[in-house]
């Protein structure tokens, strides 16, 4: 059995946390991850309603502890999302994509642990000063919004810089990836793309099939989808999504597209058509090749990582 702070203190069977993916991770997915021995999380987007938070939390809570992920940049105008989140008493709140320090004490006062996703050494040390309980090293391979540094170098940098427990995110969707993160010093992994095609995700059947059909080379990191929706995502965070006809037509790498009214109209009229609409997914999508339940994914990653580490340890001992 894998032993880290997530299993010995948090009580998880596996040191695996489901990423709070807005638009994909609702209460049903969070519950399925928790039931399988991980910690499931709900993703709350900047346009979400408080009713969504309350309803999805109620579903997740039926399985046990759960978490909720919020976008810090949105909280100044949407403090109601934080209040609704705290009201549901999740085990963990993720405060990411901005400075979490104004909100950490509010969560701690209600007995809620706080995580934050970081994308640089500076982010990590600032998060530690803010008093977060868990740092999520999110590499550029990750699906959805992320920074510019890859998971492996960022993980090494952050482990060297902070004493707070660290989990790894980005590019992990197989037991060997989980084992590698743990061997490097992470206390667990934070997985999203591996769960996107699961029946419990909020994605449609058509979106799940797109994910299953995609390759590791079929994603791009872009501001396009935020801009055509008029979302105020900070410049530092573009989103990794599946490439499609829309991105090939309209995306200019590194550019902002807020003034492109033609692209915005094409997107508006094409929602639900995944040659136009977005599916955020990481480069590990190339490992997502079969239909599965979230529980099967968590158990496969967890027990598989145990087997990988056991085999490697035996091999090392024999070699010595």
C-alpha angles and dihedrals in degrees: 000000000000112000121202134129088276092061101033099041106018093042098232120152090217127025091239128123122191111232115245096242111183109227094017110047112064132150096288094055092044091051093049092051092049093047089053092055104269130094114265122210137197120224116222117195126206091257096048121121125234087240088062091053093050096044096047092044090054090055093047094047091062088074097046132256117017140169138225127213122213133184110236094206089062098048097080089067096028107045086147089074091060092046092050090047094051090047091061091056100224119188091235136020120197113211106188144158097042142028108316096190098097091057107037097085091050090058095041091051087062094047094256123141118229130219129180132193114233133196104186143023089261091054091050097050091046090051091051090051089050089060102245117167098217133026119209113206102209116191128204090255089072124107120247122017119354145138133262106265122090121244101249100051091040092050092053092047095049095044087055093048106047141039096209115106111270132207125191126235132180130060096018116127106126135062091252090058092051090048092049093052092049093046090052091056106268116136091219148330134267110213131190115147092053088062100044097094095045119120091240095059120103091241121113121248089255092054092048090053091051088054092050091050095049129102131216088254093055102084135085136194108233148156091209100100094046092049098049089051094047093239117161099227111160117254091248094067121062120170127247109223140160111278116241142158091287095055092045089053101042113018120106107185111248093003130122115231103192093120094051101104093173092058091046092052092046089052094046093054094042102056111140093024104104092204081071110014122077132253112185110217138150132235089266086074085097087071094053101088108140140048112260145155120254090243092056090050094051094046092046092051094043101044090037092055090049090054093046093051092045091051093047092048092051090048091051093048092050090049091052 
